[in-house]
Amino acid sequence: MESYTIGQAARLLGVSVDTARRWADAGRFVTRREGGRRFVDGRALAAFCVEVAQDAEGDEDGSFTSARNAFPGIVTAVKLGDVAAQVEIQAGPHRLVSLLTREAVDELGIEVGMQATARVKSTSVFVDRL
């Protein structure tokens, strides 16, 4: 399973590293130490990203922008069918859903907790694996 440094987690959450550290110290998400660095499990971070986004719904204080319609985030759900698949990405306060082929999901190795970028073009959402 993929894991993230506290700095990477902060970027995916759209907060400063200090805020991510404070949240971890307060027990909002679990970290582990390896060689003096703090890491967060990808699945746990995905769940926490969804929680933070739900808490922020209706909060008009923050402003968020997207450069060139690219939304870097973390995969929070993968639903596989026989031919089609649905991938959900939490990018800061934005939840993006992409419908693509199961073959594409398998080839990219997309799974919950990994980093991905959703690219939006008109009404289509494409997924890039990082």
C-alpha positions in Angstrom: 0.0 0.0 0.0 1.2 3.5 -0.8 2.1 5.8 2.0 2.9 9.5 2.1 5.2 11.8 4.0 3.5 14.5 6.2 4.5 17.0 3.5 2.8 15.1 0.7 -0.3 14.6 2.9 -0.4 18.3 3.5 -0.3 19.0 -0.2 -3.1 16.5 -0.9 -5.2 18.0 1.9 -4.5 21.6 0.6 -3.1 22.7 3.9 0.3 23.7 5.3 2.8 21.1 6.6 2.3 22.7 10.1 -1.4 22.2 9.9 -1.0 18.5 8.9 1.4 18.0 11.8 -1.0 19.6 14.2 -3.9 17.4 12.9 -1.7 14.3 13.3 -0.5 15.3 16.8 -4.2 15.8 17.7 -5.0 12.3 16.5 -7.1 13.3 13.5 -5.1 10.8 11.4 -2.5 8.3 12.3 1.2 8.6 11.3 4.1 6.3 11.8 7.8 7.1 12.0 10.5 5.6 9.8 14.0 6.9 10.1 12.9 10.2 11.7 10.2 10.9 9.0 6.5 10.7 9.5 4.3 8.7 7.1 0.6 8.3 6.6 -1.0 5.2 5.1 -2.7 6.0 1.8 -6.1 4.4 2.7 -6.2 6.3 6.0 -5.3 9.5 4.2 -8.0 9.0 1.6 -10.6 8.5 4.3 -9.4 11.6 6.1 -9.5 13.7 2.9 -13.2 12.7 2.4 -13.9 13.7 6.0 -12.2 17.0 5.7 -14.0 17.8 2.5 -17.4 16.9 4.0 -16.6 19.2 7.0 -15.8 22.0 4.6 -19.0 21.7 2.6 -20.8 25.0 2.8 -17.7 26.8 4.0 -17.4 29.8 1.8 -14.2 31.2 3.5 -11.6 29.5 1.4 -11.0 30.0 -2.3 -9.6 27.3 -4.5 -8.3 27.4 -8.1 -7.2 24.9 -10.6 -4.3 25.5 -13.0 -5.1 24.2 -16.5 -8.1 22.1 -15.1 -5.8 19.7 -13.3 -6.9 18.5 -9.9 -4.1 16.6 -8.1 -5.5 14.5 -5.3 -5.9 11.1 -3.8 -8.1 8.2 -5.0 -10.9 7.6 -2.5 -13.0 5.0 -4.3 -12.7 2.5 -7.2 -15.8 0.7 -8.3 -15.2 -2.0 -10.9 -17.7 -3.5 -13.3 -17.2 -6.1 -15.9 -16.4 -3.5 -18.6 -16.6 -0.1 -17.0 -15.1 1.4 -13.8 -15.7 4.5 -11.6 -12.8 6.3 -9.9 -13.4 9.0 -7.3 -10.6 11.5 -6.5 -10.6 14.0 -3.6 -8.6 17.0 -4.6 -8.8 19.5 -1.7 -12.5 20.4 -1.4 -13.3 18.9 -4.8 -14.7 15.4 -5.3 -14.2 14.3 -9.0 -15.7 11.2 -10.5 -14.3 9.6 -13.7 -16.1 6.9 -15.6 -13.6 4.9 -17.6 -12.9 1.3 -18.8 -12.0 -1.4 -16.3 -9.0 -2.1 -18.6 -7.7 1.4 -18.1 -8.0 1.1 -14.3 -6.2 -2.2 -14.3 -3.4 -1.0 -16.6 -2.8 2.1 -14.4 -3.0 0.0 -11.2 -5.4 2.6 -9.7 -6.4 1.8 -6.1 -7.7 3.6 -3.1 -5.0 5.7 -1.3 -2.8 6.4 -4.3 -2.1 9.8 -5.8 -3.7 10.7 -9.0 -4.6 13.8 -11.0 -8.1 14.4 -12.5 -8.0 16.4 -15.7 -11.3 18.0 -16.6 -12.1 18.8 -20.2 -15.7 20.0 -20.8 -17.7 17.2 -19.2 -15.0 14.5 -19.3 -12.7 13.7 -16.4 -9.4 11.9 -17.2 -7.2 10.3 -14.6 -3.4 10.4 -14.6 -1.5 8.1 -12.3 1.4 9.9 -10.6 
